[in-house]
Amino acid sequence: MKTHTTLLRILSAVIILLYSSNGLLAQNTDASQISNILQVQQYERAIHIMAMLLIGFGFLMVFVKKYGRSALTATFLLVSVSLPLYLFVKGLGVFEERGEIEQFILAEFGAASLLIAAGAVLGRIRIYQYLILGLVFIPFYMLNELIVVDDFFHFVGKVYDTGGSIVIHSFGALFGISAAISLTTKQDLEIPIESDATTDKYSVLGSMVLWVFWPSFCAALVPVEAIPYTVVNVFLALCGSTLATYFVSVKLRGKVLIADIANAALAGGVAIGATCDFASHPQAMIIGLLAGTISTFGFAILQDKQQKFHKIVDTCGVSNLHGLPGIFGGLAAIFVIDGIDAVSQLKGIAVTLILAVVSGLLGGKLVALFGRTKEAYNDRAEFKDAA
């Protein structure tokens, strides 16, 4: 018994010494060491975002039956062309210089927006045309970033968009929808987009990967002290949109549709981006609930009408997952953030939408010059081993 008591005392003393030494180390840590710690943390979030890009987006888009190989390969190629292109353009000296990992995270944001845009035309262009789409998209995305985020021309003012509701999600969605105008044929309008139980399950898996890592996306570049608060806000918004998606889907369709769960459940993450480090926790939950409602309503009611009106096909429904919730999130900032300049926020949204539409129309026409796919939504058009 005495031996046990002695061992406990020794262990307690060791723990106290360890905590004391950690305190001394913290007090003596210089600025360079703190900077290194921050870079390591940013590196970890960069890896989380990469998981979102390749696994999350990749599997979310395999819902199209017989197009899984193409969707995953296109995702791989789009990420591979966008990251180096973004970093190359950044190196030209026009943009503000940032740390190495921070620059890379910004490049990942550009890749995410590109994947959103590609979702609108998924299955209706050749594999190599996705690369052309990326080469056109990234410079325009960066121009919008320069105007809206950096206020390079001193026209917009301060825009609140920490997690990219406006400049990432809305821009990507509107670019993709506009590109689809040139890339949708009459034949495409008549071809059904089919899925099955297996592809739907993989799509939900991709959605869950995005759901899990979304806080790292929104908190990637916020100050260290704001990370815990931001993470909680993002998860609350995602919870809100997931709950809203289920109930609204059942209400509008009679029974829940798995495609709604795979897509609209993510709308809270899209919408909270603009205010993820400012909204209160109840506000984050409300934003998520409203975003999920808007997105599900869009998929169930608006999508068919929109596609018939514009005579396009939006394969992944990016207008309802990223477009509408992104705009809603940008507008929500006006009511959530104290002292915000509403005019600047509205300018940021307007510039983003206009530039996305114009560049998307141009991008769609350029991609269309390189031909059409022989068989839409089918791996056989590109893959030798496809059935």
Stockholm file with secondary structure:
# STOCKHOLM 1.0

chainA/1-387         MKTHTTLLRILSAVIILLYSSNGLLAQNTDASQISNILQVQQYERAIHIMAMLLIGFGFLMVFVKKYGRSALTATFLLVSVSLPLYLFVKGLGVFEERGEIEQFILAEFGAASLLIAAGAVLGRIRIYQYLILGLVFIPFYMLNELIVVDDFFHFVGKVYDTGGSIVIHSFGALFGISAAISLTTKQDLEIPIESDATTDKYSVLGSMVLWVFWPSFCAALVPVEAIPYTVVNVFLALCGSTLATYFVSVKLRGKVLIADIANAALAGGVAIGATCDFASHPQAMIIGLLAGTISTFGFAILQDKQQKFHKIVDTCGVSNLHGLPGIFGGLAAIFVIDGIDAVSQLKGIAVTLILAVVSGLLGGKLVALFGRTKEAYNDRAEFKDAA
#=GR chainA/1-387 SS CHHHHHHHHHHHHHHHHHHHHHHHHHHHCCHHHHHHHHHHHHHHHHHHHHHIIIIIIHHHGGGSTTCHHHHHHHHHHHHHHHHHHHHHHHTTSSSCCCCHHHHHHHHHHHHHHHHHHHHHHTTSSCHHHHHHHHHHHHHHHHHHIIIIISCTTSSSCCCCCTTCIIIIIIHHHHHHHHHHHHHCCHHHHHSCCCCCHHHHHHHHHHHHHHHHHHHHHHTTTSCGGGHHHHHHHHHHHHHHHHHHHHHHHHHHHSSCCHHHHHHGGGHHHHHHGGGTTTSCHHHHHHHHHHHHHHHHHIIIIIHHHHHHHHTCCCTTCHIIIIIHHHHHHHHHHHHHSTTCCHHHHHHHHHHHHHHHHHHHHHHHHHHHTTCCCSSTTCGGGTCTTCC
#=GC SS_cons         CHHHHHHHHHHHHHHHHHHHHHHHHHHHCCHHHHHHHHHHHHHHHHHHHHHIIIIIIHHHGGGSTTCHHHHHHHHHHHHHHHHHHHHHHHTTSSSCCCCHHHHHHHHHHHHHHHHHHHHHHTTSSCHHHHHHHHHHHHHHHHHHIIIIISCTTSSSCCCCCTTCIIIIIIHHHHHHHHHHHHHCCHHHHHSCCCCCHHHHHHHHHHHHHHHHHHHHHHTTTSCGGGHHHHHHHHHHHHHHHHHHHHHHHHHHHSSCCHHHHHHGGGHHHHHHGGGTTTSCHHHHHHHHHHHHHHHHHIIIIIHHHHHHHHTCCCTTCHIIIIIHHHHHHHHHHHHHSTTCCHHHHHHHHHHHHHHHHHHHHHHHHHHHTTCCCSSTTCGGGTCTTCC
//
